[in-house]
Amino acid sequence: MRGPGNDVTALASPEAAAMTSTERLANDLSAAGTAFERSDLATLETHLRAIELAGASPSDRHSEETMLEWRSVVSKDALPMRGRALGPAYISGTLAPGATLDTEQVLLGGKSVGIAAGTTPQGGLRLRVSRGDGKAVCERSPAHARECRFVPAYTQRYRIELFNSGTGNARYHIVLE
């Protein structure tokens, strides 16, 4: 439950307040990665707190290691550490120019799903979500902090693709809610 002092939008920019929770989380993950690379600990701490308040958990080993690395450079008192929570999950990594991340996720029928990508750079990446039969459900280009929200008709496997059409490596954080 959110109350005074626990509002994620209070930690973010005015533009973030207009985003959905999935888009905001994708954006916070991307901004945290940039702040870490620049050794901007105050900004990193702000975005890590927003990620924590969103209840997001890494869904793969690489993302978990990245989060531990980010947390290791900020004040131990600044961020509460909770165990894996039900709710939002994310996948993080890097894509080379022309490369595609291709992953699958079983989504529950009748339950609203949100999928968004936080990317650095913010342009040059395309997010596509398709059903098991190959029919596209949603496509976002550029992918950065733009949500695909839909309700699956029935429980089935969905394919999530992120394509880097840019000329350089791109960092990504795909958020599933």
N, C-alpha and C positions, 0 to 999 in steps of 0.2 A: 504494500500500500504506500502510495506517495503522500507525503505531508509536507509542511514547511521544512525547508532545508534538504528535502530529498527530491526536489524537482530537477530532472535531468536538463530541462531547457534553461534553467537558471545558470548552468555551467557553460552553456554553448552561446554561440553568436546569435544575433537576431535572425539571420538567414536560417539557422538550424531550427529555430522555433517553428518555422513554416514547414519543416520536413516531417514525414511520418517517423515513427519510432525506429523502423528498420533502416530508413534512409539516414537518420541521425546517427545510428550505431555504426553504419558503414563509414560515414564521414568521420566519426570520432576515431575509429580504428586507423583510417588513413592519416588523419592529422597526428595521432599519437606516434605513428611510425616516422613521420617527417620530423616531429619534435625530438624524437630519440636520436635520429641521425644528426640533427643540428645541436644536440646537447642542450636543448631548451627545456630544462627540467620543470619549470613552472607550467609551461604549456602541456608537457607530457603528463604531469600530475593532474591537471584539469581534465584532460581527455581520458585518462585512466579512471578517474573518479566517475565520469559520465558513463563509461563502459561498465563499471562495477554497479552503478545505480540502475543500469538497464538490465542487469541480471544475466549478462551474456557470459558464456563459457566457451573456451576453445573446443572444437570438435575433432581435432587431430593433433598428433604429437608435435609437428612443426609449429603450429599456432600456440600450443601450450608452452613450448620452449621460448618462443618469441615474447609471450606475455610475461614469463618469468624474467627474461632479460630486461624488459622494459621496467618491471617492478623493482628490479635489483638496484636501479640507479636513483630512485626517488626515496624520500624519507620513509622509513618503516612505519612511522606513526600516521603518515598521510593517507594510506589506503588500507581499508579493512580487507582481509583475505577470507573469502568464503569458499566452501566446497562447491563441487559441481551442482549447479541449480538446474531445475527444469526450466525450459523457456528458450530464449534466443541462443543460438550457437553460431560459430563462425569458422571459416577456413581461411588461412592466410598463406601467401606465398609470393613468388616472383615469376613473371612470364617474359620470355625472350620475344623479340620482334617476330611477328608471324606465328607465334605459338598459341595454342589453345589449351585452357584448362577444361577437362571433361570429367565431370563427376556425376554420380547419381544419388538420389535421395528418395526414400519411400515417404510419400505424403498422405495424410489421412483424409479420406473422403468426408465432405461436409464440414471440414475445419478450415477456416481462413488461413492462408499462407502468405507470408511476405518474404521476398528475397531481394536483396540489394547488394551492390558492390561498392566498396570504398577503394578508390584507385589513385595511385600516384605514378604518372601524371593523371590529371583528371580527364583528359581527352584521349582518343585513340583506342578505347576498349569498348567491346560490344558484349552485352549480357544477353543470353538466350536461354529460355526455359521451355522444354518440350515434354510431352507425354511419352510414355513407353512406346507408343505406336509411331513416334516421330513428329506428330502434329505440334507445331509451335503454340505455346500458350501465351508467351510474352517475349518481347525483345526490346532492349533499351540500348541506345547508342547516342551519345556516349553513356557508358554504364555508371559513371561515378554518382553515387548517392541518389540513384533513381530506382524506385521500387517496382517490382513486379508483384502485384497482389491479386490473388484469385482464390476461389474455393474449388478444390477438386471434387468432381462428381462422385468418385469412389476412390478407395485406397488403391494406389498404384505407384510404381516407380517413375520418377521424373528425372530427366537429364538436364543438368545445369552446365552451360558452356560459357566461358569467358574468353574472348578472342582479342589478342593484341595486334592491332593493325598499325601501331606506331613504329617508329624507327629505333627506339631504345627499349631497354628492359623496363617493365612496369611492375610495381608492387600492387597486390590486391588483398582485400579482405571481403569475402563473400559472407553475408549475414543471412541466416535462415531463422524465421520466426514462425 
